[in-house]
Amino acid sequence: MSYEFCQEVANDYEKVFESDEEYDVIIYAGENMKELNAHLFVLRTRSLYFRTGFSKKWAEKKDGKFIFKKPNISHEIFEIILRYFVYLLRKEYLIKHDHEFLQQQCSVEILETIYQHESFTELWNFCLKKICEEPEILFNSNRFINLSERLLEFILKQDDLNLDEILIWDGLIKWCLAQHLDISRDIKKWDKDEVTILKKTIQRFIPLIRFYDISLEDFKLKVFPYKVLLPVNLINDILTFHSIRKDNVSNKELNIIVLSPRKSKCIYDSILIKPQHFAIFSSWIGKKIDNYNTRNIPYNFNLLYRSSRDGKTAKEFHTKCDNKGATIVIAKFYIHTFRSSKSSNSKSYSNGDPKSIQNYSVHGPVFGSSDLYENNGSSWFSNPSSYPKIDDMPIGKFYVDDYEVFQVIKKS
């Protein structure tokens, strides 16, 4: 059966769904048992749950129509589920409009419903995938605080949750406080009993937060104020981690167990940054005041070189990166988490020095006379001259954990 024919059939089903023509199933949903009309063929082919529910053994019929009662699921949610089954037959709809579907349909109530029903596997996998790709839609929702403990825990366990860890922490604190509206938002006003209540609420989620991926600055500003809710040894370990991290002491030497960073699915094949950073860099390249979002980036970024993968040598760098046109270099080293694209000192354009970019066979990337260059493997050096100084950028010798080089090509 051709794709075009399948789409034509799906379009016909959607028209039938909208018009209630030829329906053979009546669903009574919600406490008020509001009536919904549906089609047995669509339900049974799209869901094991309905296939079982409409088996000869369990099916109830009246006037030639199957009757299905579900008072514990609201009429609105059931209608969205039915509509989704039709959309599954029209995959091009989800390809083009998955963002809108997630924003409009994957409300907290719907997520809770499909999460609790194992038979809605396909719908749940779709929503979970989109949540991990664009978690801001859920975390920024006013209904985020209505998530159940079980569902929130499940989401926080996802290694590919594409959100900065400090924003995940912010969301957790917001959710936790919302569960106890009678407790003040002012930490200084908490008494011993209130601290105990909040600790009990948040404790199951603490092991799921990658605290070591939160910058020291953010930790002091947004995490440390809630130290009464965290284990004392965790606070001490995090402070120790940051205090000697700059000396390149390994976690094993520190005797600290550090969770692996979340691995977001980045279409640009980076292990150092996330898609939203490519959107920011694209805005810098075009010198835009407002940032692009991840859905309208006007450039392709092709990975040419990764030091941890290709070898930390100048020879490998030049072999893979020379004569490739416009490129961007992304380096990971210890300062603090990249946050603001609008800070006047978070980016620096050349001041016009003809030596802004140089090429030396014995070095990796070289910017300016000595502004920033790879000296020997993980060893880099910085001394601003051709570019204005960037706040918090180290001066002199420092170490880079890893760096990537991407070829930048304008989309046609």
C-alpha positions in Angstrom: 0.0 0.0 0.0 1.5 3.4 -1.0 2.2 6.2 1.4 -0.1 8.5 -0.6 -2.9 6.0 -0.3 -2.4 5.6 3.4 -2.6 9.4 3.8 -5.8 9.5 1.7 -7.4 6.9 3.9 -6.2 8.7 7.1 -7.7 12.0 5.7 -11.0 10.2 5.2 -10.9 8.9 8.7 -10.3 12.3 10.1 -13.3 13.7 8.2 -15.5 10.9 9.6 -14.1 11.6 13.1 -15.0 15.3 12.8 -18.5 14.6 11.5 -19.4 11.6 13.7 -20.6 9.8 10.6 -21.0 6.0 10.7 -19.8 5.8 14.3 -20.2 2.4 16.0 -18.9 3.1 19.5 -20.3 5.4 22.2 -17.9 6.3 25.0 -19.2 7.8 28.2 -16.3 9.7 29.8 -15.8 11.7 33.0 -17.8 12.0 36.1 -20.7 13.4 34.2 -20.5 10.6 31.7 -20.4 12.9 28.7 -21.0 11.1 25.4 -18.3 10.7 22.7 -18.7 8.9 19.4 -15.9 6.9 17.9 -15.1 4.1 15.4 -14.3 0.6 16.4 -11.8 0.0 13.6 -9.6 3.0 14.5 -9.7 2.2 18.2 -8.8 -1.5 17.8 -6.0 -0.9 15.3 -4.3 1.8 17.3 -4.5 0.5 20.8 -4.2 -2.8 22.6 -6.2 -1.3 25.5 -9.2 -0.8 23.3 -8.6 -4.1 21.4 -9.0 -5.8 24.8 -11.8 -3.6 26.0 -13.9 -4.4 22.9 -13.3 -8.1 22.9 -16.3 -10.3 22.7 -15.9 -11.2 26.4 -16.1 -7.7 27.7 -17.9 -5.7 25.1 -21.3 -4.1 25.8 -23.6 -3.3 22.9 -26.8 -1.3 22.7 -28.8 -0.7 19.5 -25.9 -2.1 17.4 -23.3 0.2 19.0 -20.5 -0.7 21.4 -20.8 1.0 24.8 -17.6 2.0 26.7 -17.7 3.7 30.1 -14.7 5.4 31.6 -15.7 7.8 34.5 -12.1 8.2 35.7 -10.9 9.9 32.5 -12.3 13.3 31.6 -14.2 13.9 28.4 -11.6 16.4 27.2 -8.7 14.1 27.6 -10.5 11.2 26.0 -11.3 13.4 23.0 -7.7 14.3 22.6 -6.7 10.6 22.8 -9.2 9.7 20.1 -8.0 12.5 17.9 -4.4 11.4 18.4 -5.3 7.9 17.1 -6.4 9.5 13.9 -3.3 11.6 13.7 -1.2 8.5 14.0 -2.5 7.6 10.6 -1.3 10.9 9.4 2.3 11.0 10.4 3.1 14.0 8.3 0.9 16.0 10.6 3.1 15.1 13.6 6.3 15.7 11.7 5.1 19.2 10.8 3.2 20.1 13.9 4.8 18.1 16.8 5.8 21.3 18.6 2.2 22.6 18.5 0.7 19.3 19.4 2.9 19.1 22.5 2.1 22.6 23.6 -1.6 22.3 23.0 -2.4 18.7 23.8 0.3 17.3 26.1 -1.1 19.0 29.3 -0.2 17.7 32.7 -3.6 16.0 32.9 -3.1 14.1 29.6 0.5 13.1 30.5 -0.8 11.7 33.8 -3.6 9.8 32.1 -1.4 8.2 29.4 1.4 7.5 31.9 -0.9 5.5 34.1 -2.3 3.4 31.2 0.3 1.0 29.8 -1.8 0.4 26.7 -1.2 4.0 25.5 2.5 3.1 24.8 2.8 4.8 21.4 1.2 8.0 22.6 3.3 8.1 25.8 6.6 7.5 23.9 5.7 10.4 21.6 5.0 12.8 24.4 8.1 11.7 26.4 10.3 12.1 23.4 9.1 15.6 22.8 9.3 16.5 26.5 13.0 15.4 26.5 13.7 17.4 23.4 11.8 20.5 24.5 11.4 20.3 28.3 10.8 24.1 28.6 7.2 23.5 27.3 6.5 21.4 30.4 8.8 23.1 33.0 7.5 26.6 32.1 3.9 25.5 32.2 1.7 26.8 35.0 0.4 23.3 35.4 3.9 21.8 36.0 3.4 22.0 39.7 0.4 19.6 39.3 2.6 16.7 38.2 2.4 13.7 40.4 5.5 12.6 42.3 5.7 9.4 40.2 5.6 11.2 36.9 8.0 14.0 38.0 10.4 11.3 39.2 10.2 9.5 35.9 10.9 12.6 33.9 13.9 13.6 36.1 15.4 10.2 35.6 15.7 10.8 31.8 19.3 11.1 30.8 18.4 12.9 27.6 16.3 15.7 29.2 17.5 18.7 27.2 17.6 21.3 29.9 20.3 23.0 31.9 20.6 21.3 35.3 20.1 24.5 37.2 16.7 25.0 35.5 15.8 21.5 36.4 16.6 22.3 40.0 14.6 25.5 39.8 11.6 23.5 38.5 12.0 21.0 41.3 12.0 23.7 44.0 9.0 25.4 42.4 7.1 22.0 42.4 8.1 21.2 46.0 6.9 24.5 47.4 3.7 24.3 45.4 2.8 21.1 47.3 2.7 23.1 50.5 1.0 26.4 49.9 0.8 27.1 53.7 4.6 27.2 53.9 6.3 30.6 53.3 8.4 31.1 50.2 10.9 33.0 52.4 13.4 30.4 53.5 14.3 32.4 56.6 10.8 32.0 58.0 10.8 28.2 57.9 10.6 26.5 61.3 11.9 23.1 62.1 8.6 21.3 61.3 8.3 23.0 57.9 11.9 22.0 57.1 11.1 18.4 58.0 8.0 18.5 55.7 9.9 19.9 52.8 12.8 17.5 53.2 10.4 14.6 53.1 8.8 16.0 49.9 12.1 16.6 48.0 14.3 13.8 49.3 13.3 11.2 46.6 14.3 13.6 43.9 17.7 14.7 45.2 19.7 11.7 43.8 18.3 12.6 40.3 19.8 16.1 40.1 23.2 16.4 38.5 24.5 18.9 41.0 28.0 18.7 39.7 26.9 20.0 36.3 25.6 23.2 38.0 28.2 26.0 38.0 29.6 27.2 41.3 28.0 30.6 40.8 24.5 29.1 40.2 25.1 26.7 43.1 25.8 29.5 45.5 22.9 31.6 44.2 20.1 29.0 43.7 21.0 25.8 45.5 23.0 26.7 48.6 20.1 28.8 50.1 18.2 25.5 50.3 21.0 23.7 52.1 18.7 22.7 54.9 16.9 20.4 52.5 20.1 18.7 51.3 22.4 16.1 52.9 25.3 17.8 54.6 27.8 15.5 52.9 26.4 16.4 49.5 26.9 20.1 50.2 30.5 19.4 51.3 31.3 17.3 48.3 30.0 19.9 45.8 32.0 22.7 47.4 35.1 20.5 47.5 34.5 19.5 43.8 34.4 23.2 42.8 37.2 24.4 45.0 39.9 22.1 43.5 38.3 21.3 40.1 40.5 24.0 38.6 43.6 22.0 39.6 42.5 19.1 37.4 42.1 16.7 40.3 40.0 13.7 39.2 36.7 12.8 40.8 38.2 9.5 41.8 41.0 11.3 43.7 38.3 13.4 45.4 36.4 10.2 46.3 33.3 11.8 44.9 30.6 9.9 43.0 29.5 12.2 40.1 26.5 11.3 38.0 27.1 11.4 34.2 25.9 14.6 32.5 22.5 14.4 30.8 23.0 13.5 27.1 20.6 15.5 25.1 20.0 14.4 21.6 21.8 17.2 19.7 21.3 17.2 15.9 24.7 18.8 15.6 26.6 15.9 17.1 28.1 17.9 20.0 28.9 16.4 23.3 29.7 19.7 24.8 26.7 21.9 24.2 23.0 21.7 23.5 20.9 22.7 20.5 19.9 26.0 22.1 23.5 27.0 22.2 23.8 26.6 18.5 20.8 28.9 18.2 22.6 31.5 20.3 25.8 31.2 18.3 23.8 31.5 15.1 22.4 34.8 16.5 26.0 36.0 17.2 27.1 35.1 13.7 24.3 37.1 12.2 24.8 39.8 14.9 21.1 39.6 15.7 19.7 41.3 18.8 17.2 38.6 19.5 18.2 34.9 19.5 17.0 32.3 17.0 15.2 29.3 18.5 16.2 25.8 17.8 13.6 25.4 15.1 14.7 28.3 12.8 18.6 28.2 12.9 19.7 29.4 9.5 23.0 27.5 9.5 24.2 23.9 9.3 27.0 23.0 11.8 29.1 20.1 10.6 31.4 18.5 13.1 35.0 18.5 11.7 37.0 17.7 14.8 36.7 16.7 18.4 39.9 16.5 20.4 38.8 13.6 22.6 37.8 11.6 19.6 40.4 12.6 17.0 43.5 13.1 19.1 44.8 16.2 20.9 47.5 17.1 18.3 47.9 20.1 16.1 48.5 17.8 13.2 45.0 16.1 13.5 43.4 19.5 14.0 44.9 20.9 10.8 44.2 17.7 8.8 40.5 17.9 9.6 39.9 21.7 9.8 42.1 23.5 7.3 40.5 25.0 4.2 37.0 24.3 5.4 35.7 27.8 5.2 33.9 29.4 8.2 34.2 27.4 11.4 33.3 27.7 15.0 35.4 26.3 17.9 33.7 25.2 21.1 36.0 24.5 24.1 35.0 23.1 27.5 37.1 24.3 30.5 36.5 25.3 34.1 34.9 28.8 34.5 31.2 28.6 35.1 28.1 27.4 33.2 27.4 29.3 30.0 24.1 31.2 30.6 23.6 34.6 29.2 23.7 35.4 25.5 22.6 39.0 26.2 25.4 40.0 28.7 27.6 42.6 27.0 30.7 40.7 28.1 29.7 37.1 27.3 30.9 37.4 23.7 33.7 39.4 22.0 34.1 40.5 18.4 37.5 41.3 16.9 38.5 44.9 17.3 39.8 44.9 13.7 43.2 43.5 14.2 44.4 41.8 11.0 45.9 39.1 13.3 42.4 38.2 14.8 42.8 34.7 13.3 46.1 33.0 12.7 47.4 29.7 11.5 50.4 27.9 13.0 51.2 24.3 12.2 52.5 23.7 15.7 49.3 24.9 17.3 45.6 24.1 17.2 43.1 27.0 17.0 44.8 30.4 17.3 42.8 33.6 17.9 44.6 36.9 17.8 48.3 37.4 18.6 47.9 35.6 21.9 44.2 36.1 22.8 43.4 32.4 22.8 45.3 29.4 21.4 45.9 25.7 21.9 49.4 25.3 23.0 49.9 21.6 23.7 47.2 19.0 23.9 44.9 20.1 26.8 47.1 23.1 27.5 45.7 26.5 26.3 46.8 30.1 26.7 45.0 33.4 26.8 46.1 37.1 26.8 43.6 39.5 25.2 44.9 41.9 22.6 43.0 41.5 19.3 39.7 41.0 21.1 38.1 42.8 24.0 38.4 40.9 27.3 35.5 38.5 28.2 34.5 38.6 31.9 35.8 35.6 33.9 38.0 34.4 31.0 41.2 33.0 32.5 44.4 34.8 31.7 47.6 32.9 31.1 47.8 29.1 31.0 44.7 26.9 31.6 43.4 23.5 30.7 40.7 22.5 28.3 38.8 19.2 28.9 37.7 18.9 25.3 37.0 21.0 22.2 35.1 20.7 19.0 35.3 22.4 15.6 32.2 22.9 13.4 32.1 24.0 9.8 29.4 26.6 9.5 27.3 26.6 6.2 24.4 28.9 5.5 21.3 27.0 4.7 20.0 27.5 1.2 
